[in-house]
Amino acid sequence: MTKMEKILLIIIFTTFMLSSNTTTRLNDIAHAATSSNNIRIVYPNSSIQKAINEATEGDTILVKSGTYREYPIIVNKTLTIIGENMEDTIIDGEGLTTVIFLINASNVVLENFTLQNAHPTWGAALRVYRTDNVKVRRVNVKNSFYGVELVTATLTKITGCISKSNIFGVYVRDRSRNNTFIANVIESNKHGIQIADVESQFNLFYYNNFINNTDNDFFSFASNYYLDNGYPSGGNFWDKLTYKDLKHGVNQNEEGPDGLHDEGYQDDKYPLINPIRIVYIQAADETFEIYTSSNSTLLSNNFNAENQTLTLTLNGTLRTFGALRLTIPKKLLSCSNLDEWRVSSNIENLLILEDRDFTYIFCVYKHDHPPVIIRVIGRYAIPEFTNILSLLLTLTILLQLLTLVKSSRKRM
């Protein structure tokens, strides 16, 4: 065997192993059929804490739907913990515990749970404690003293969560810094969000919906915090604001609406006119988040990478005007310049803006014949080939190269 043949065989073997490992991993996570060294499954009437204790760093724990009455659950190692779905994977503190879910390890991921009924006068549904780089997605915290409590936490990211019917929806304290809250619902709490000390700084809040909170939506003892993500990204939705959107631009002094209030609210310079909602798009083995802000009801969505098209179906009251503001990741769908975008529907107003990572599309339309179908057409879309298909394609090419090398040797 020549040196070239040996090199090709090594590349082929490595590619095959990567492809097999990726396929197995994705299949295990998607179907949760059996436990492995990397994935542990928890069923109702078994213990989440036991699975955590037995897991090793980097493991994934999948929790099946059901109501679990065990508390506190303490995560003291780097794990990914995923419930089957947010609505039906419930951990109930029964009004007794000081904390339902306590995370005190770095790089933990928590998704798809309802955490409810911590102690009503001091209990926390979720506490992130003296750690960093924790990611919490699609978690509903309710009926507790603290919904989400950050204690000396840094680089925590809370996305797509609901904090409802708590005394404090979100409570940030004890030098908790550089944390980000995106597209959460803060609803029907006595206090929406509070930053409790001057040293808890540089925390960022945007695309959150503040709805029907009793006292203050937001209160801070700190001076360094951010209630918007700048322009054209925008800030939060506050149900207390009266609709006023005639202008756009960094200084909100250019003619034409942009889906943002013309005047700020509290320290939010660019409040959203309409509530925010996340649309999750699966493409090329990734999950992308598109943020929609609209007074219409979103019925369905579809992304077609081959046609570079995002289609949204919306409903509203007949003969009223609807407004839609989209935040689209450029990695998913993009154009070389703003003039290349096409938005197909009966559009009354259209404004397209961008920054480094996102394109922002705002349009106004009439509910003449509900539902309204809006197609957003770009020029470039993320490739349809998944990582697995790319690896298999590479493997095929390498096998062909090896065949050619062997054939050339025979002719020599």
C-alpha positions as CSV (number, residue, x, y, z in Angstrom):
1,M,0.0,0.0,0.0
2,T,1.4,3.4,-1.0
3,K,1.7,6.4,1.4
4,M,-1.1,8.1,-0.5
5,E,-3.5,5.1,-0.1
6,K,-2.7,5.0,3.6
7,I,-3.6,8.7,4.0
8,L,-6.8,8.3,2.1
9,L,-7.8,5.3,4.2
10,I,-7.2,7.2,7.4
11,I,-9.3,10.1,6.2
12,I,-12.1,7.7,5.1
13,F,-12.1,6.0,8.5
14,T,-12.2,9.3,10.4
15,T,-15.0,10.6,8.3
16,F,-17.0,7.4,8.8
17,M,-16.6,7.5,12.6
18,L,-17.7,11.1,12.8
19,S,-20.7,10.4,10.6
20,S,-21.7,7.3,12.7
21,N,-21.3,9.1,16.0
22,T,-23.3,12.1,14.8
23,T,-26.1,9.9,13.5
24,T,-26.3,7.9,16.7
25,R,-26.3,10.9,18.9
26,L,-29.0,12.7,17.0
27,N,-31.1,9.5,16.9
28,D,-30.8,9.0,20.6
29,I,-31.8,12.5,21.5
30,A,-34.7,12.6,19.0
31,H,-36.3,9.3,19.9
32,A,-35.0,8.8,23.5
33,A,-35.4,5.1,23.0
34,T,-32.6,3.8,25.2
35,S,-30.3,5.1,27.8
36,S,-26.5,5.3,27.1
37,N,-23.4,6.6,28.7
38,N,-24.3,10.1,27.4
39,I,-28.1,10.2,27.7
40,R,-30.2,9.3,30.8
41,I,-34.0,9.1,30.8
42,V,-36.2,9.9,33.8
43,Y,-39.8,8.6,33.8
44,P,-42.6,9.7,36.2
45,N,-42.4,8.0,39.6
46,S,-38.6,8.0,39.3
47,S,-36.1,10.6,40.6
48,I,-34.6,13.5,38.6
49,Q,-32.1,14.1,41.4
50,K,-31.0,10.4,41.3
51,A,-30.3,10.8,37.6
52,I,-28.3,13.9,38.2
53,N,-26.3,12.3,41.0
54,E,-25.4,9.3,38.8
55,A,-24.6,11.4,35.7
56,T,-21.1,12.4,34.7
57,E,-20.0,15.8,33.4
58,G,-21.5,16.6,30.0
59,D,-24.3,14.1,30.1
60,T,-27.8,14.8,28.9
61,I,-30.9,14.0,31.0
62,L,-34.2,13.7,29.3
63,V,-37.3,14.0,31.6
64,K,-40.5,12.5,30.4
65,S,-43.8,14.4,30.9
66,G,-45.5,14.0,34.3
67,T,-45.7,15.8,37.6
68,Y,-42.6,15.3,39.9
69,R,-42.9,16.2,43.5
70,E,-39.3,16.2,44.5
71,Y,-37.4,19.2,45.8
72,P,-34.9,20.8,46.0
73,I,-33.3,19.5,42.8
74,I,-29.7,20.5,42.9
75,V,-27.5,20.6,39.7
76,N,-23.9,20.6,40.8
77,K,-22.2,19.5,37.6
78,T,-22.3,20.4,33.9
79,L,-25.4,18.8,32.4
80,T,-28.1,19.3,29.8
81,I,-31.5,18.7,31.4
82,I,-34.4,18.7,29.0
83,G,-38.1,18.1,29.8
84,E,-40.4,16.5,27.2
85,N,-42.4,19.7,26.9
86,M,-42.8,22.8,29.0
87,E,-46.6,22.4,29.7
88,D,-46.6,18.8,30.9
89,T,-43.2,18.3,32.5
90,I,-43.9,19.8,35.9
91,I,-41.9,19.9,39.1
92,D,-44.2,20.9,42.0
93,G,-42.7,22.4,45.3
94,E,-46.1,22.0,47.0
95,G,-45.6,25.4,48.7
96,L,-43.0,23.9,51.0
97,T,-39.5,24.3,49.6
98,T,-37.2,27.3,49.6
99,V,-36.0,26.4,46.1
100,I,-37.4,23.9,43.5
101,F,-34.5,23.9,41.0
102,L,-31.0,25.1,42.1
103,I,-28.2,25.4,39.6
104,N,-24.8,25.9,41.0
105,A,-22.6,24.5,38.3
106,S,-21.3,26.2,35.1
107,N,-22.4,25.5,31.6
108,V,-25.7,23.9,32.5
109,V,-28.6,23.9,30.1
110,L,-32.2,23.6,31.3
111,E,-35.1,23.4,28.9
112,N,-38.9,22.6,28.8
113,F,-40.1,22.5,32.4
114,T,-42.8,24.1,34.6
115,L,-41.5,24.8,38.0
116,Q,-44.4,25.8,40.4
117,N,-45.3,26.3,44.0
118,A,-42.2,27.1,45.9
119,H,-42.7,28.6,49.4
120,P,-45.0,31.7,48.9
121,T,-43.0,34.0,51.3
122,W,-39.4,33.2,50.5
123,G,-39.1,30.3,48.0
124,A,-37.6,30.4,44.5
125,A,-38.9,28.3,41.6
126,L,-35.5,28.6,39.9
127,R,-32.2,29.8,41.5
128,V,-28.9,30.2,39.6
129,Y,-26.4,30.4,42.3
130,R,-22.7,31.5,42.2
131,T,-22.0,30.1,38.7
132,D,-21.7,31.2,35.1
133,N,-22.8,30.4,31.6
134,V,-26.1,28.8,32.4
135,K,-28.7,28.7,29.7
136,V,-32.4,28.4,30.5
137,R,-34.9,28.0,27.7
138,R,-38.7,27.5,27.6
139,V,-39.2,27.2,31.4
140,N,-42.4,28.3,33.1
141,V,-41.9,29.5,36.7
142,K,-45.0,30.3,38.7
143,N,-46.8,30.7,42.0
144,S,-43.7,31.3,44.1
145,F,-42.0,34.2,45.9
146,Y,-39.2,34.4,43.3
147,G,-39.9,33.1,39.8
148,V,-36.2,33.3,38.6
149,E,-33.6,34.3,41.1
150,L,-30.0,35.0,40.1
151,V,-27.5,35.1,43.0
152,T,-23.9,36.0,42.1
153,A,-24.5,34.7,38.6
154,T,-22.7,35.7,35.4
155,L,-23.4,35.1,31.7
156,T,-26.7,33.5,32.4
157,K,-29.1,33.5,29.4
158,I,-32.8,33.2,30.0
159,T,-34.8,32.8,26.7
160,G,-38.4,32.1,25.9
161,C,-39.4,31.6,29.5
162,I,-42.6,32.5,31.4
163,S,-42.6,34.0,34.9
164,K,-46.2,34.3,36.1
165,S,-48.1,34.9,39.4
166,N,-45.0,35.3,41.6
167,I,-44.1,38.1,44.0
168,F,-41.0,38.8,42.0
169,G,-41.0,37.6,38.4
170,V,-37.2,38.0,38.2
171,Y,-34.9,38.9,41.1
172,V,-31.2,39.7,40.4
173,R,-28.8,40.2,43.4
174,D,-25.4,39.8,45.0
175,R,-23.1,41.0,42.1
176,S,-24.9,39.1,39.3
177,R,-23.5,40.6,36.2
178,N,-23.6,40.3,32.4
179,N,-26.8,38.2,32.3
180,T,-29.2,38.4,29.3
181,F,-33.0,38.0,29.3
182,I,-34.5,37.7,25.8
183,A,-38.2,37.1,24.7
184,N,-39.6,36.1,28.1
185,V,-43.1,36.7,29.4
186,I,-43.2,38.5,32.7
187,E,-46.9,38.4,33.6
188,S,-49.2,39.0,36.6
189,N,-46.4,39.3,39.2
190,K,-46.5,41.8,42.0
191,H,-43.1,43.0,40.8
192,G,-41.8,42.3,37.3
193,I,-38.1,42.4,37.5
194,Q,-35.9,43.8,40.3
195,I,-32.1,44.3,40.4
196,A,-31.5,44.4,44.2
197,D,-28.0,45.8,44.6
198,V,-25.7,48.4,42.9
199,E,-23.1,45.8,42.1
200,S,-25.4,43.7,39.9
201,Q,-24.5,45.4,36.7
202,F,-24.5,45.2,32.9
203,N,-27.6,42.9,32.7
204,L,-29.5,43.1,29.4
205,F,-33.3,42.8,29.0
206,Y,-34.9,43.0,25.5
207,Y,-37.8,41.4,23.6
208,N,-39.6,40.6,26.9
209,N,-43.3,41.0,27.3
210,F,-44.3,42.9,30.5
211,I,-48.0,42.2,31.0
212,N,-50.4,43.0,33.9
213,N,-47.7,43.2,36.7
214,T,-49.2,44.9,39.8
215,D,-46.6,47.4,41.0
216,N,-43.5,48.2,39.1
217,D,-42.6,46.3,35.9
218,F,-38.9,47.0,36.4
219,F,-36.9,48.4,39.3
220,S,-33.2,48.6,39.8
221,F,-30.8,49.8,42.5
222,A,-28.0,49.5,39.9
223,S,-27.1,52.2,37.4
224,N,-25.6,50.0,34.7
225,Y,-28.2,47.9,33.0
226,Y,-29.9,47.9,29.6
227,L,-33.6,47.7,28.7
228,D,-33.1,47.7,25.0
229,N,-30.7,46.2,22.4
230,G,-30.2,49.4,20.6
231,Y,-31.5,50.4,17.2
232,P,-32.8,48.8,15.0
233,S,-33.1,45.7,17.3
234,G,-35.4,47.4,19.8
235,G,-36.5,46.9,23.4
236,N,-39.4,45.3,25.3
237,F,-43.2,45.2,25.1
238,W,-44.9,47.1,27.9
239,D,-48.7,46.7,28.1
240,K,-49.0,50.1,29.9
241,L,-48.0,52.1,26.8
242,T,-50.4,53.7,24.4
243,Y,-49.8,53.0,20.7
244,K,-47.7,55.7,19.0
245,D,-45.6,54.7,16.0
246,L,-45.3,57.3,13.3
247,K,-41.5,57.6,13.1
248,H,-38.4,55.5,12.7
249,G,-34.6,55.8,13.1
250,V,-32.1,55.9,15.9
251,N,-33.6,59.2,17.1
252,Q,-37.2,58.3,16.0
253,N,-37.4,61.4,13.9
254,E,-37.7,59.9,10.3
255,E,-41.1,59.6,8.7
256,G,-42.7,56.2,8.7
257,P,-43.4,53.5,11.3
258,D,-40.9,50.7,12.4
259,G,-42.9,48.7,15.0
260,L,-41.2,50.6,17.9
261,H,-42.7,53.4,20.0
262,D,-41.7,56.9,19.1
263,E,-40.9,57.6,22.7
264,G,-39.1,55.6,25.3
265,Y,-40.4,54.1,28.5
266,Q,-38.4,53.9,31.8
267,D,-34.9,53.3,30.5
268,D,-36.1,51.4,27.4
269,K,-35.4,53.8,24.5
270,Y,-37.1,51.6,21.8
271,P,-40.2,49.8,23.3
272,L,-42.0,47.4,21.0
273,I,-45.5,48.3,19.8
274,N,-46.7,44.7,19.9
275,P,-45.9,41.6,22.0
276,I,-43.0,39.4,21.0
277,R,-43.2,35.7,20.1
278,I,-40.4,33.3,19.1
279,V,-40.7,31.2,16.0
280,Y,-38.4,28.2,16.1
281,I,-37.0,27.1,12.7
282,Q,-35.2,23.7,12.3
283,A,-32.7,23.8,9.5
284,A,-29.3,22.1,8.9
285,D,-29.3,20.4,12.3
286,E,-29.7,23.7,14.0
287,T,-32.6,25.5,15.8
288,F,-32.9,29.2,14.8
289,E,-35.0,31.8,16.6
290,I,-37.0,34.3,14.6
291,Y,-38.6,37.0,16.7
292,T,-42.1,38.2,15.6
293,S,-43.8,41.2,17.1
294,S,-47.4,41.6,15.8
295,N,-51.0,42.5,16.6
296,S,-52.1,39.6,14.4
297,T,-52.4,36.0,15.6
298,L,-49.7,33.8,14.1
299,L,-51.3,30.6,12.8
300,S,-48.4,28.8,11.2
301,N,-44.9,29.3,9.7
302,N,-42.8,27.5,7.1
303,F,-39.2,27.9,6.0
304,N,-38.1,26.7,2.6
305,A,-34.3,26.8,2.2
306,E,-34.4,25.8,-1.4
307,N,-36.6,28.7,-2.3
308,Q,-35.0,31.1,0.3
309,T,-38.5,31.8,1.6
310,L,-40.1,32.2,5.0
311,T,-43.9,32.0,5.0
312,L,-46.1,33.2,7.8
313,T,-49.9,32.8,8.1
314,L,-51.6,35.4,10.3
315,N,-55.2,36.1,11.3
316,G,-56.9,39.2,12.6
317,T,-60.2,41.0,12.7
318,L,-61.7,41.6,9.3
319,R,-61.0,45.1,7.8
320,T,-58.5,46.1,10.5
321,F,-54.8,46.8,9.9
322,G,-52.2,44.3,11.1
323,A,-48.5,45.1,11.8
324,L,-45.6,42.6,11.8
325,R,-42.0,43.1,12.8
326,L,-39.6,40.3,12.1
327,T,-36.1,39.7,13.4
328,I,-34.4,37.2,11.1
329,P,-30.9,35.7,11.7
330,K,-28.7,36.3,8.7
331,K,-27.2,32.9,9.1
332,L,-30.7,31.5,8.3
333,L,-31.8,33.8,5.5
334,S,-30.1,36.9,4.1
335,C,-29.4,39.2,1.1
336,S,-26.4,41.0,-0.1
337,N,-28.2,44.3,0.2
338,L,-31.6,45.4,1.5
339,D,-33.0,46.1,-2.0
340,E,-32.9,42.3,-2.8
341,W,-35.5,41.4,-0.1
342,R,-39.0,40.7,-1.4
343,V,-42.1,40.7,0.8
344,S,-45.2,39.4,-0.9
345,S,-48.7,40.3,0.4
346,N,-51.0,43.4,0.3
347,I,-48.4,45.5,2.1
348,E,-49.3,49.1,3.1
349,N,-46.0,50.1,4.6
350,L,-42.6,48.3,4.4
351,L,-39.3,49.0,6.2
352,I,-36.2,46.8,6.1
353,L,-33.2,47.5,8.3
354,E,-30.2,45.4,9.4
355,D,-27.3,45.1,11.7
356,R,-24.4,42.7,11.7
357,D,-26.3,39.6,12.6
358,F,-30.0,40.2,11.9
359,T,-32.4,41.7,9.3
360,Y,-35.4,43.6,10.6
361,I,-38.5,43.7,8.4
362,F,-41.6,45.7,9.4
363,C,-44.8,45.8,7.4
364,V,-48.4,46.9,7.7
365,Y,-51.2,45.1,5.9
366,K,-55.0,44.9,5.9
367,H,-57.0,41.9,7.2
368,D,-59.2,42.0,4.1
369,H,-59.5,38.3,3.6
370,P,-58.1,36.5,6.7
371,P,-55.9,34.7,7.0
372,V,-53.1,36.9,5.6
373,I,-50.2,35.0,4.1
374,I,-46.9,36.9,4.1
375,R,-43.9,35.5,2.2
376,V,-40.4,36.9,3.0
377,I,-38.0,36.0,0.2
378,G,-34.3,36.4,0.6
379,R,-31.3,35.5,-1.7
380,Y,-29.2,33.2,0.5
381,A,-30.5,30.5,2.9
382,I,-28.6,28.1,5.1
383,P,-27.7,25.0,3.1
384,E,-30.2,22.2,3.2
385,F,-27.4,19.6,3.5
386,T,-27.1,18.6,7.1
387,N,-23.9,17.8,8.8
388,I,-24.5,14.1,8.4
389,L,-25.2,14.4,4.7
390,S,-22.1,16.5,4.2
391,L,-20.0,13.9,5.9
392,L,-21.5,11.1,3.8
393,L,-20.8,13.2,0.7
394,T,-17.2,13.7,1.7
395,L,-17.0,9.9,2.4
396,T,-18.2,9.2,-1.2
397,I,-15.7,11.5,-2.8
398,L,-12.9,10.0,-0.8
399,L,-13.9,6.5,-1.8
400,Q,-13.9,7.6,-5.4
401,L,-10.4,9.1,-5.0
402,L,-9.1,5.8,-3.5
403,T,-10.6,3.9,-6.4
404,L,-8.8,6.2,-8.9
405,V,-5.5,5.8,-7.1
406,K,-5.8,2.0,-7.3
407,S,-6.8,2.1,-10.9
408,S,-3.8,4.3,-11.8
409,R,-1.4,1.9,-10.0
410,K,-2.7,-1.0,-12.1
411,R,-2.1,0.9,-15.3
412,M,1.5,1.6,-14.3
